[in-house]
Amino acid sequence: MKYWLATAGLLIGFGSFAQQTSSNTSATVTYPKVQGFFCVVEPLVTIDKNETVYNFSNGAYTIGFPFGINVLTSNTAGFSLEIVPFIRSANGTSKTSNVLFHPGYMFRKKHGFTIVTRAAFETSGRYGATVTFSKVVAKTKTNNIFIATPIPFRFGNEKPASVGFNVLLGITF
């Protein structure tokens, strides 16, 4: 929990030091446009045919730190490449437990909403897809702060298929 709070505080603090919020301007955006981003993701629950596992269950805690680039091809579309190292803390120790490679396509909607469909390849041997629904909650001239709900679908590595529900806080730059 302390990692989540510290990272959320850093993201919010960084966004508050960015330039003042800008209103809609008449400036024309030239595409393609490249953006970087950094986030913190909290896996809340994972469900498969055998069990439902909640983060914090059995004294264990997992948190991820997605980062990557978006290549916006228009006001309504773009490509994204994300890498997510996950840290797991249990029994008094912590370690990087998994790294997720996450390429995808962005469907940008009005009012700061975006739907991202991603392929998923994990170093743990799992693979699948993730659908993410995101919303920009604060906008500055150079940054967007957004919240999202990634829904991962995973298969492979001799485990049952699973679906999860996560919460994410991020910033673009």
ABEGO torsion letter per residue (X at the ends): XAAAAAAAAAAAAAAAABBBBBBBBABBBBOBBBBBBBBBBBBABBBBAABBBBBGBGGBBBBBBBBEBBBBABAABEBBBBBBBBBBBBGGBBBBABBBBBBBBBBBBBGGBBBBBBBBBBAAGBBEBBBBBBBBABBBAABBBBBBBBBBBBBEGGBBBBBBBBBBBBBBX
